[in-house]
Each structure stands twice: as structure tokens, then as C-alpha cells.
Amino acid sequence: MSATTFGTAPSRYTAARLRALLAWAAARHRNAVILLVAVSLLSFLPGIFQLPPIDRDEARFAQATKQMLESGDLVDIRFQEESRYKKPVGIYWLQAAVVGTAEAIGVPEARARMWLYRVPSILGAVGAVLLTYWTALAFVSRRAAVLAGLMLASSILLAVEARLAKTDAVLFATVVAAMGAMARAYLIERAFRPDPWHPWALPAIFWTAMAAGFLIKGPLIVMVVGLAVAALAIADRSARFVLRLKPLPGLAWMLLLVLPWFVAIVLKSGAGFFEESLGRDLLSKVGSGQEAHGAPPGYYFVLFWGTFFPASILVPMAFMAVWKSRGVPEVRYLLAWLVPTWLVFEAAMTKLPHYVLPVYPAIAILLAMAIDRDALSRNIWLRRAPMWWFILTAVIAIGLIVINIWIGQRFGPITWGLSAVALIAALFAWWLFEADGVEVSFMRMVVAMMVLFTAAFSATFPTIGALFPSLQLARFVAFGKCQDVQAATAGYHEPSLVFLVGTELRHVSGAGAADFLARGGRCRYAFVEKGHERAFVQRADAIGLRYGIGVRVEGVNYSSGRAVSIQTFVGVDP
């Protein structure tokens, strides 16, 4: 059966509707923004309210913000009693602003609601999609710019980062804003574009974005922008375009925004902040595989095909068109954004998937440019690449079903149903690629991804208790309805447990857990991991401890990759 006869009537109707939707979005900026915001929210919101804190980074960020609110100290950053100086204060201020506003308008127990801490990341991810569209308008038509935005909105990596209460989605938005402003300055200078901007508009956007990015994650935004400027200066033998960004007053503005907090934290911590953020965090990531995250060069290239899926599948078809146009100012700028930063991260010892996220808009715009110019390869082998849309969608769908059955010990009918819908959309995207064209086929994949994200983050992961032992322990404590809970944990020390149970959670040994219960009544709880139970029992017998035995929590610690078994013990009144 040929592609032209496969599902003829429904597929033609769907193709016509998708073309009409894209044409509507391309007709006006307002329409484009509406479509991109809608797709972004449909991609990023499912599961945001149900997912408990994710270990380890998200839980650490959220707990540090929670302690900032508890203490009222908006300068110092702490996780329990330890300083947390790996990143500047920006993300903590944003999270504190959201949670504080929620408290002010009467949201009950706002500080304990994980979804509130994720709001800055959601807004950052949506903002990054819109800023990718805005940046793309300097390079391609509005229709292609919408496609570039959709490539980001449907990508797996951004869908994950949008749901995590940490720095990367917000940093991403600041990088795209800075690079979008710099792109216009560069093209006005090098491509002799007309300059419709107020003389201070682009500098204001650029330097404000630089300041915000620096407050979010330190010098990373400077690295991305600086490498792009250096690459362009070498390629063009000139960096005159930088003058359009008014570097001296702009740098003064950036320093005015970032220095007050840095001065305040130095006054509070001395050199502690810089020793931890630059010495123990940044430099150790460059020189060694920090926290077992080392990987050889090529790691990001291999991972890219999954993290930027489904748009990544179009890259082989666009590669030759991009390479042949590498001397064109528009392509040169995007390659300067992409290549140097990518190579630096490939060379660094510590590697995490989200590190290269700030360069994904450059890839999306290059793809959109190739589509806009009808420059995708006609090679018969490369044109078969869309079959990977179906194959990888099937792999993800099967993976979700296996997780339901193997870890969740259940059938998961909603996951099955949503996975089937996503598979059908991906099948049509592949099978009718030649008949319907790249735009319609990619729009089908956008639909498939929105459905898959719902299946994964709403119907699957939040419903499997074994994945979240901390949540089960917190629910056991809440069931006791104690007003003044005191808890200690032995052997299981995930940050999510601190966030869910309380800042005063103590970390002890097995014997220490018995001593902890001996000092109080029924509102004391001890969580003892299986490997520490013998020490607990021996110490309890030695001191004649009376205690209650609670539930046993069995689960998977995905941070360490091992199964966990945690016995809960409860103090008893004298």
C-alpha cells in the first residue's frame, strides 16, 4: 500500500487542517504567539502538579528556597545546615517570589507545594520557545520561525527541564534573548540589514539578559555569548557589530544589576561563595567527571538524537544545505552560536544532557531555514530518516508500558491508550512524509509528542509509588497527624525527603536512629534503610527502647540506580 493511499480521506483532512493552522499562525505575530504558548503549555504542564520533588538537584533547589522563606534571609543560600553556593541567587529569588505570592493570596501550605517551585521553569521554557521564534524572525519567514519554536516546544530535553525546579529552563530563556538581540546587531552590520530599532533597544535586551543569566547560573551565559563573538570575530576578521550593543554602558548596567547580591554574599560568607561556585563546582566539572557524570567526547552527539527528538531526525536532510551556506552571514552566526559551545562541552569532563540546551535554538533555526528555502536533501536514503519518528516513538511508548508493568506492577490502561494515539500520529508522520511534506509531517509529530508527554509525566511516572520512596515516607508521617513532627533517617538520605518531611530532618546511623527515638514520644519517626536495621535493633535492645513498627517502604532509588527497602519506626509515649 502506497503513502498516497494509506488512510487517504482522514489523512488528507488532517493535513489540510494542519496546513491551515500553520498558515493562521504565520498570518500575524499574535496568532504565532497563541499557537506557540498553547503547544508549550500542552507539552510542559502535564504532570507538573502530580510529580513529587525529583532527586537530587530539583529537591535541593526547592529546599534551599523553602529555607530562604523560613529564615527570611534572601541573601544566604543553605540546604539544612550546609551552605549551597554552587549557583547564584537568581533562581531562588524567582521561586521565592512565586511561593511568597501564593502564600499572600491564600494558597494553603504553599511552601509544601512542589508545583509552585516549578513555575519559574515553566515560564522560562515557554519564554525560551517564544524567544526562539523572535530570534528566528531575524533569519527566516514567520512561518518558518513558528516551526523553529515548535521544534523547541516538542523537544524531549526542554519538556523535562520545564518540569524541574532548577536553573536550566530559565537560563535557557536568558541565553536565547541575548543571542537574539546580538543576532540583529550582527546582521545589521554584516548583512547590511535595515535598522528599525531604537539605538538603545537591542543593548537593553542584550545586557539585561546577560545580567539575568549571570544571576541564574553564573558565567555560563558569558561563555556561550563570548565564544560566539570570538568565532565571528575570527571568521569575519572584525567584531564591529559588538559596538551596536554599546558595550561600555551595557557592561555598567549589567554590573549594576548583578553586583549588589555578590557584594552581599561576600560580606556574609567571605570567600566561601567563590570557593564553592568556581573552585569546587565550575572548575571541577571542567577537569573531572563530577558526581559520576564523566563521559568521553561524542556524548552529546549521541544523546542529541533523543534529546532534540523529533526535530533531530531532520538534521541529516538539512546538513548539506547548511554546510554549503556556511559563508552566508545568517548561517555563520548560527554556527558560531552552535559549534564552539558544543565543542567546549564535549571536551569538558563532566557531562549532563542539559548542558548543551542553550545551543538548540541555533539548530532549530538552521532546520527552519532549510525548510523555508526548500533545501532539504532529496537523497533517497536521507529521506527515509522520518521512519525514526515512528521507531523512537514506539521505543518510548513501549518503555512507558514496561515501567508500568515492571515497576508499577499494574496494567496502566491510560498509558496504553495515550501511547497508541502517539504511535498512530508518528506512523502517519513517517508514512505520509513524501505525500504531505515536511511541515505537515512535523506538525503530526508535535501532536505525537504532546500525547507522549502526557502519557509519561501524568499517566505513568506520578502514579508509580515505587519510584518515589520519599513521598511514601512523607505520607506515612502525615497519616500520624502530629503537629510537631521530628524525624531522623538512617541510610536513606535523598534531598526530596528533607523537602517533604521538613528542614529539621536529621541524618543519623542505625544506632543513632534508636537514640533519636529514645528522646521523645509518639511524634518521633525514624526511617531506617535495610542495611542499617541490625544496628538499630541492637542499639534499641541495649537501651531498652520501646517503639512502634510502621510500614516498610519498598522502592527504587533512581538517583543511585538501586532498590531500597526502608523500615519506619515510631516513638511511643512513656
C-alpha positions as CSV (number, residue, x, y, z in Angstrom):
1,M,0.0,0.0,0.0
2,S,1.5,3.4,-1.0
3,A,1.7,6.5,1.1
4,T,-0.8,8.2,-1.2
5,T,-3.5,5.5,-0.4
6,F,-2.8,4.9,3.2
7,G,-5.6,6.4,5.2
8,T,-6.5,8.7,2.3
9,A,-9.6,10.6,3.4
10,P,-8.6,11.1,7.1
11,S,-5.0,11.9,6.3
12,R,-5.9,14.5,3.7
13,Y,-8.4,16.1,6.0
14,T,-5.8,16.2,8.8
15,A,-3.1,17.5,6.5
16,A,-5.4,20.3,5.3
17,R,-6.2,21.3,8.9
18,L,-2.6,21.3,10.0
19,R,-1.6,23.4,7.0
20,A,-4.4,25.8,7.8
21,L,-3.3,26.0,11.4
22,L,0.3,26.8,10.4
23,A,-1.0,29.4,7.8
24,W,-3.1,31.0,10.6
25,A,-0.1,31.2,12.9
26,A,2.0,32.7,10.2
27,A,-0.5,35.4,9.3
28,R,0.1,37.5,12.4
29,H,2.5,37.7,15.3
30,R,-0.4,37.4,17.8
31,N,-1.5,34.2,16.2
32,A,2.0,32.7,16.2
33,V,2.4,33.6,19.9
34,I,-1.0,32.0,20.7
35,L,-0.1,28.7,18.9
36,L,3.4,28.5,20.5
37,V,2.1,29.2,24.0
38,A,-0.7,26.7,23.6
39,V,1.7,23.9,22.3
40,S,4.2,24.8,25.0
41,L,1.7,24.5,27.8
42,L,0.3,21.3,26.4
43,S,3.8,19.9,26.3
44,F,5.0,21.2,29.7
45,L,2.1,21.2,32.1
46,P,1.0,17.5,32.2
47,G,2.3,16.1,35.5
48,I,3.5,19.4,36.9
49,F,1.1,19.1,39.8
50,Q,1.4,15.4,40.4
51,L,5.1,14.8,40.3
52,P,6.8,14.9,43.7
53,P,10.2,16.5,44.1
54,I,12.8,14.9,41.8
55,D,16.2,13.9,43.3
56,R,18.6,15.2,43.5
57,D,19.1,18.7,42.1
58,E,15.4,19.8,42.0
59,A,14.8,18.8,45.6
60,R,18.0,20.7,46.7
61,F,16.9,23.9,44.8
62,A,13.4,23.8,46.2
63,Q,14.5,23.0,49.8
64,A,17.0,25.9,49.7
65,T,14.3,28.3,48.5
66,K,12.0,26.9,51.2
67,Q,14.7,27.6,53.9
68,M,15.1,31.1,52.4
69,L,11.4,31.7,53.0
70,E,11.6,30.2,56.5
71,S,14.5,32.3,57.6
72,G,13.6,35.5,55.8
73,D,17.2,35.7,54.6
74,L,17.2,36.4,50.9
75,V,21.0,36.6,50.6
76,D,22.3,33.4,52.0
77,I,21.6,30.0,50.3
78,R,21.5,26.9,52.5
79,F,20.4,23.3,52.4
80,Q,19.7,22.4,56.0
81,E,22.9,23.4,57.8
82,E,25.2,23.4,54.8
83,S,25.9,26.4,52.5
84,R,24.7,25.9,48.9
85,Y,26.9,28.2,46.9
86,K,27.2,26.3,43.6
87,K,24.9,28.8,41.8
88,P,24.0,32.4,42.3
89,V,20.7,33.5,43.9
90,G,18.6,34.2,40.8
91,I,16.5,31.0,40.7
92,Y,15.9,31.1,44.4
93,W,14.6,34.6,44.2
94,L,12.2,33.6,41.4
95,Q,11.0,30.6,43.2
96,A,10.6,32.5,46.5
97,A,8.6,35.2,44.7
98,V,6.2,32.6,43.3
99,V,5.7,30.8,46.6
100,G,5.5,34.0,48.6
101,T,2.9,35.4,46.2
102,A,0.9,32.1,46.5
103,E,1.0,32.4,50.3
104,A,-0.1,36.1,50.1
105,I,-3.2,35.2,48.0
106,G,-4.1,32.3,50.4
107,V,-2.9,29.2,48.7
108,P,-2.8,26.7,51.6
109,E,0.5,25.2,52.6
110,A,2.2,26.9,49.6
111,R,5.7,26.2,50.8
112,A,5.0,22.4,50.7
113,R,3.5,22.5,47.1
114,M,6.2,21.4,44.7
115,W,4.5,22.7,41.6
116,L,4.9,26.3,42.8
117,Y,8.7,26.0,42.8
118,R,8.4,24.8,39.2
119,V,6.6,27.8,37.9
120,P,9.8,29.8,37.0
121,S,11.0,26.8,35.0
122,I,7.7,26.5,33.1
123,L,7.7,30.3,32.4
124,G,11.3,30.1,31.4
125,A,10.7,27.2,29.0
126,V,7.6,28.9,27.4
127,G,9.7,32.1,27.2
128,A,12.5,30.3,25.5
129,V,10.1,29.0,22.9
130,L,8.8,32.5,22.2
131,L,12.3,33.9,22.2
132,T,13.4,31.3,19.7
133,Y,10.5,32.4,17.4
134,W,11.6,36.0,17.9
135,T,15.2,35.2,17.2
136,A,14.3,33.1,14.1
137,L,12.4,36.1,12.6
138,A,15.8,37.7,12.0
139,F,16.7,34.8,9.8
140,V,13.6,33.2,8.2
141,S,9.9,33.9,7.4
142,R,7.3,34.0,10.1
143,R,6.0,30.6,9.0
144,A,9.5,29.0,9.4
145,A,10.0,30.9,12.7
146,V,6.9,29.2,14.1
147,L,8.3,25.9,13.0
148,A,11.5,26.7,14.9
149,G,9.5,27.5,18.0
150,L,7.6,24.2,17.7
151,M,10.8,22.3,17.4
152,L,11.8,23.5,20.9
153,A,8.3,23.2,22.3
154,S,8.2,19.5,21.3
155,S,11.7,18.5,22.2
156,I,12.2,15.9,24.9
157,L,15.0,17.8,26.7
158,L,13.1,21.0,27.1
159,A,10.0,19.1,28.2
160,V,12.0,17.6,31.0
161,E,13.7,20.8,32.1
162,A,10.4,22.7,32.1
163,R,9.2,20.3,34.8
164,L,12.2,20.7,37.1
165,A,12.6,23.5,39.7
166,K,16.2,24.3,38.9
167,T,18.2,26.8,36.8
168,D,18.3,25.4,33.3
169,A,15.0,26.4,31.7
170,V,15.3,30.0,33.0
171,L,18.9,30.2,31.9
172,F,17.9,28.9,28.5
173,A,15.5,31.8,28.1
174,T,18.1,34.4,29.0
175,V,20.6,32.9,26.5
176,V,18.1,33.0,23.7
177,A,17.2,36.6,24.5
178,A,20.8,37.7,24.5
179,M,21.6,35.7,21.3
180,G,18.5,37.0,19.6
181,A,19.5,40.6,20.3
182,M,23.1,40.0,19.2
183,A,21.9,38.4,16.0
184,R,20.1,41.5,15.0
185,A,23.1,43.7,15.7
186,Y,25.3,41.3,13.7
187,L,23.0,41.1,10.7
188,I,22.5,44.9,10.6
189,E,26.3,45.2,10.5
190,R,27.4,42.3,8.3
191,A,24.3,41.6,6.1
192,F,23.5,45.3,5.6
193,R,20.0,44.9,7.1
194,P,17.9,48.0,7.7
195,D,18.0,49.1,11.4
196,P,14.4,49.7,12.6
197,W,15.4,49.5,16.3
198,H,15.8,52.3,18.7
199,P,19.6,52.7,19.4
200,W,19.2,51.5,23.0
201,A,16.6,48.7,22.4
202,L,19.0,45.9,21.4
203,P,21.6,46.8,24.0
204,A,18.9,46.9,26.7
205,I,17.7,43.4,25.8
206,F,21.2,42.0,25.5
207,W,22.7,43.3,28.7
208,T,19.6,42.7,30.8
209,A,19.5,39.1,29.6
210,M,23.2,38.8,30.3
211,A,22.7,40.1,33.9
212,A,19.7,37.8,34.4
213,G,21.6,34.8,33.1
214,F,24.6,35.6,35.3
215,L,22.4,35.8,38.4
216,I,20.8,32.4,37.4
217,K,23.9,30.3,36.7
218,G,27.0,32.5,36.8
219,P,29.4,32.8,33.9
220,L,27.8,30.2,31.6
221,I,25.9,32.7,29.6
222,V,29.1,34.7,29.2
223,M,30.8,31.6,27.9
224,V,28.1,30.9,25.3
225,V,27.9,34.6,24.1
226,G,31.7,35.1,24.3
227,L,32.5,32.0,22.3
228,A,30.1,33.1,19.6
229,V,31.6,36.6,19.5
230,A,35.1,35.2,19.3
231,A,34.2,32.8,16.5
232,L,32.5,35.6,14.5
233,A,35.5,37.9,15.0
234,I,37.9,35.3,13.7
235,A,35.7,34.3,10.7
236,D,34.9,38.0,9.7
237,R,38.2,39.5,11.0
238,S,36.1,42.1,12.6
239,A,33.9,42.4,15.7
240,R,32.5,45.9,14.9
241,F,28.9,44.6,15.3
242,V,29.6,44.4,19.1
243,L,29.7,48.3,19.1
244,R,26.0,48.3,18.2
245,L,25.4,46.7,21.6
246,K,27.1,49.6,23.4
247,P,29.5,47.5,25.5
248,L,30.7,50.1,28.0
249,P,27.3,51.4,29.2
250,G,25.9,47.9,28.7
251,L,28.5,46.3,30.9
252,A,27.9,49.0,33.5
253,W,24.2,48.2,33.5
254,M,24.9,44.5,33.9
255,L,27.2,45.1,36.8
256,L,24.7,47.4,38.4
257,L,22.2,44.5,38.3
258,V,24.4,41.7,39.5
259,L,26.9,43.3,41.9
260,P,24.6,44.1,44.8
261,W,23.9,40.4,45.6
262,F,27.5,39.4,45.0
263,V,28.7,42.1,47.4
264,A,26.1,41.0,50.0
265,I,27.1,37.3,49.8
266,V,30.8,38.1,50.1
267,L,30.1,40.1,53.2
268,K,28.1,37.2,54.6
269,S,30.3,34.3,53.5
270,G,33.7,35.8,52.8
271,A,35.4,33.9,50.0
272,G,33.1,30.9,50.6
273,F,30.8,31.5,47.7
274,F,33.5,31.8,45.1
275,E,35.5,28.9,46.5
276,E,32.4,26.6,46.2
277,S,30.9,28.0,43.0
278,L,34.1,28.5,41.0
279,G,36.5,26.1,42.7
280,R,34.5,23.1,43.7
281,D,31.7,23.3,41.1
282,L,32.8,25.0,37.9
283,L,36.5,24.1,37.7
284,S,35.9,20.5,38.9
285,K,33.3,20.0,36.2
286,V,35.9,21.0,33.6
287,G,38.7,19.0,35.0
288,S,37.0,15.8,36.3
289,G,33.7,13.9,36.0
290,Q,31.9,15.4,38.9
291,E,29.4,13.2,40.9
292,A,30.0,10.3,38.5
293,H,28.9,12.3,35.5
294,G,32.0,11.9,33.4
295,A,31.8,10.8,29.8
296,P,34.0,10.7,26.7
297,P,33.8,13.2,23.8
298,G,30.9,12.4,21.5
299,Y,28.5,12.0,24.4
300,Y,26.3,15.0,23.3
301,F,26.3,14.0,19.7
302,V,25.0,10.6,20.6
303,L,22.4,11.9,23.1
304,F,21.3,14.7,20.7
305,W,19.2,12.4,18.6
306,G,17.0,11.6,21.6
307,T,17.1,14.9,23.5
308,F,16.1,17.0,20.5
309,F,13.7,14.5,19.1
310,P,11.6,14.8,17.0
311,A,13.3,17.7,15.2
312,S,16.7,15.9,15.4
313,I,15.5,13.5,12.7
314,L,15.5,16.3,10.2
315,V,19.2,17.2,10.7
316,P,20.7,14.7,8.2
317,M,18.4,16.1,5.5
318,A,19.5,19.7,6.3
319,F,23.2,19.2,6.9
320,M,24.5,19.7,3.3
321,A,22.4,22.8,2.8
322,V,23.8,24.3,6.0
323,W,27.4,23.4,5.1
324,K,27.1,24.8,1.6
325,S,25.8,28.1,3.1
326,R,28.3,28.4,5.9
327,G,29.8,31.6,4.5
328,V,26.4,33.4,4.4
329,P,26.2,35.8,7.4
330,E,22.9,34.3,8.7
331,V,24.3,30.7,8.7
332,R,27.7,31.9,10.0
333,Y,26.1,33.5,13.0
334,L,24.1,30.4,13.9
335,L,27.1,28.1,13.5
336,A,29.1,30.5,15.8
337,W,26.4,30.1,18.3
338,L,26.3,26.3,18.0
339,V,29.8,24.9,17.3
340,P,32.2,26.5,19.8
341,T,29.9,25.9,22.8
342,W,29.2,22.4,21.7
343,L,32.9,21.6,21.4
344,V,33.7,23.0,24.8
345,F,31.0,20.9,26.5
346,E,32.2,17.8,24.6
347,A,35.7,18.5,25.8
348,A,34.7,19.1,29.5
349,M,34.9,16.0,31.7
350,T,31.6,16.4,33.5
351,K,28.7,15.9,31.1
352,L,24.9,16.2,31.7
353,P,22.3,16.2,28.9
354,H,21.0,19.7,29.6
355,Y,24.4,21.4,29.3
356,V,24.0,21.9,25.5
357,L,20.4,23.1,25.7
358,P,21.4,26.8,25.1
359,V,22.6,25.9,21.6
360,Y,19.4,24.0,20.5
361,P,17.7,27.2,19.1
362,A,20.5,27.6,16.7
363,I,19.9,24.1,15.4
364,A,16.1,24.7,15.2
365,I,16.6,27.9,13.2
366,L,19.1,26.2,10.8
367,L,16.5,23.5,10.2
368,A,13.7,26.1,9.8
369,M,15.9,27.9,7.3
370,A,16.5,24.8,5.2
371,I,12.8,24.1,5.2
372,D,12.0,27.7,4.4
373,R,14.3,27.6,1.4
374,D,13.2,24.1,0.3
375,A,16.8,23.0,0.7
376,L,16.3,19.6,2.5
377,S,18.2,16.8,0.8
378,R,16.5,14.8,-1.9
379,N,18.8,11.8,-1.3
380,I,16.6,8.7,-1.1
381,W,18.4,7.3,1.9
382,L,18.3,10.5,3.9
383,R,14.6,10.9,3.0
384,R,14.0,7.7,4.9
385,A,15.1,9.3,8.2
386,P,11.4,10.1,9.2
387,M,10.9,6.3,9.9
388,W,12.8,7.0,13.1
389,W,9.9,9.2,14.2
390,F,7.9,6.0,14.4
391,I,10.7,3.8,15.7
392,L,11.7,6.1,18.6
393,T,8.1,6.9,19.4
394,A,7.5,3.2,19.6
395,V,10.6,2.7,21.9
396,I,9.3,5.5,24.2
397,A,5.8,4.1,24.3
398,I,7.0,0.5,25.0
399,G,9.3,1.8,27.7
400,L,6.4,3.5,29.5
401,I,4.3,0.4,29.3
402,V,7.2,-1.7,30.6
403,I,7.8,0.7,33.5
404,N,4.1,0.4,34.4
405,I,4.1,-3.3,34.4
406,W,7.6,-4.0,35.8
407,I,8.0,-1.2,38.5
408,G,4.4,-0.1,38.9
409,Q,3.0,-3.7,39.0
410,R,-0.1,-2.7,37.0
411,F,-1.5,-2.6,33.5
412,G,-1.8,1.2,33.1
413,P,-4.7,1.4,30.6
414,I,-4.4,5.2,30.2
415,T,-0.7,4.9,29.3
416,W,-1.6,2.2,26.8
417,G,-4.3,4.4,25.2
418,L,-2.2,7.5,25.0
419,S,0.8,5.6,23.6
420,A,-1.4,4.2,20.9
421,V,-2.6,7.7,19.9
422,A,1.1,8.9,19.8
423,L,2.1,5.9,17.7
424,I,-0.7,6.5,15.2
425,A,0.3,10.1,14.8
426,A,4.0,9.1,14.4
427,L,3.1,6.4,11.9
428,F,1.2,9.0,9.7
429,A,4.1,11.5,10.1
430,W,6.5,8.9,8.7
431,W,4.4,7.1,6.1
432,L,3.0,10.3,4.5
433,F,6.2,12.4,4.7
434,E,6.7,12.5,1.0
435,A,3.0,13.0,0.2
436,D,2.3,15.7,2.8
437,G,5.6,17.4,3.1
438,V,7.9,18.2,6.0
439,E,5.7,20.9,7.6
440,V,2.6,18.8,8.0
441,S,4.6,15.7,8.9
442,F,6.4,17.6,11.7
443,M,3.2,19.0,13.0
444,R,1.9,15.5,13.3
445,M,5.0,14.7,15.4
446,V,4.3,17.7,17.6
447,V,0.9,16.2,18.3
448,A,2.5,12.8,19.0
449,M,5.0,14.3,21.5
450,M,2.3,16.3,23.4
451,V,0.4,13.0,23.8
452,L,3.6,11.1,24.8
453,F,4.5,13.8,27.4
454,T,1.0,13.4,28.9
455,A,1.5,9.6,29.0
456,A,4.9,9.8,30.6
457,F,4.6,12.7,33.1
458,S,0.9,12.5,34.0
459,A,-0.3,8.9,33.5
460,T,2.8,6.9,34.3
461,F,5.6,8.3,36.5
462,P,3.5,10.1,39.2
463,T,1.3,7.0,39.6
464,I,4.2,4.6,40.4
465,G,4.8,4.9,44.1
466,A,7.9,2.7,44.0
467,L,9.8,5.5,42.1
468,F,9.3,7.9,45.0
469,P,10.2,6.4,48.4
470,S,10.4,9.8,50.0
471,L,6.8,10.5,49.1
472,Q,5.7,7.3,50.7
473,L,7.6,8.1,53.9
474,A,6.1,11.6,54.0
475,R,2.6,10.2,53.6
476,F,3.2,7.8,56.5
477,V,4.2,10.7,58.7
478,A,1.2,12.8,57.6
479,F,-1.1,9.9,58.5
480,G,0.0,10.3,62.1
481,K,-1.4,13.8,62.2
482,C,1.2,15.1,64.6
483,Q,1.6,18.8,64.9
484,D,5.2,18.8,66.0
485,V,6.9,16.1,63.8
486,Q,10.5,15.2,64.5
487,A,12.2,12.7,62.1
488,A,15.5,11.0,61.5
489,T,16.7,8.9,58.7
490,A,19.5,6.3,58.5
491,G,20.9,5.1,55.2
492,Y,18.4,6.9,53.0
493,H,19.5,10.5,52.6
494,E,17.8,11.9,49.5
495,P,17.1,15.7,49.4
496,S,13.5,15.0,48.5
497,L,12.9,13.5,51.9
498,V,14.1,16.8,53.5
499,F,11.7,18.8,51.4
500,L,8.7,16.6,52.1
501,V,9.3,15.8,55.8
502,G,10.8,19.1,57.0
503,T,14.0,21.1,57.2
504,E,14.8,19.7,60.7
505,L,15.1,16.1,59.4
506,R,18.2,14.5,61.0
507,H,20.7,12.2,59.3
508,V,21.9,9.5,61.6
509,S,23.3,6.0,61.8
510,G,21.2,2.9,62.6
511,A,22.2,3.2,66.2
512,G,21.6,6.9,66.1
513,A,18.1,6.3,65.0
514,A,17.4,4.3,68.1
515,D,18.9,7.0,70.3
516,F,16.8,9.6,68.5
517,L,13.5,7.7,69.3
518,A,14.6,7.3,72.9
519,R,14.5,11.1,73.4
520,G,10.8,11.7,72.6
521,G,7.2,10.4,72.3
522,R,4.9,9.2,69.5
523,C,5.6,12.2,67.2
524,R,9.1,11.0,66.5
525,Y,9.8,9.0,63.4
526,A,12.8,7.0,62.3
527,F,13.4,5.8,58.7
528,V,15.9,3.0,58.7
529,E,17.2,1.6,55.4
530,K,17.6,-2.2,55.4
531,G,21.4,-2.2,55.7
532,H,21.1,-0.2,59.0
533,E,18.3,-2.2,60.6
534,R,20.5,-4.6,62.6
535,A,22.4,-1.7,64.1
536,F,19.1,-0.1,65.0
537,V,17.7,-3.2,66.7
538,Q,20.9,-3.9,68.6
539,R,21.0,-0.4,70.0
540,A,17.3,-0.4,70.8
541,D,17.7,-3.7,72.7
542,A,20.8,-2.3,74.5
543,I,19.0,0.8,75.8
544,G,15.6,-0.9,76.4
545,L,13.8,1.2,73.8
546,R,10.1,0.8,73.3
547,Y,9.0,1.7,69.8
548,G,6.3,1.1,67.3
549,I,6.9,-0.6,63.9
550,G,5.4,1.3,61.0
551,V,5.2,0.5,57.3
552,R,8.0,-0.9,55.2
553,V,8.6,1.2,52.1
554,E,10.0,-0.7,49.1
555,G,11.0,1.2,46.0
556,V,13.7,2.2,43.6
557,N,16.2,5.0,44.2
558,Y,16.6,6.2,40.6
559,S,19.4,8.6,41.7
560,S,21.7,5.7,42.7
561,G,20.1,3.1,40.5
562,R,19.4,0.6,43.2
563,A,16.4,-0.9,45.0
564,V,15.7,0.4,48.5
565,S,13.9,-1.1,51.5
566,I,13.1,1.3,54.4
567,Q,11.5,0.3,57.6
568,T,9.7,3.0,59.5
569,F,9.7,3.2,63.3
570,V,7.7,5.4,65.6
571,G,8.4,6.6,69.1
572,V,5.9,5.8,71.9
573,D,4.8,7.9,74.8
574,P,6.5,7.0,78.2
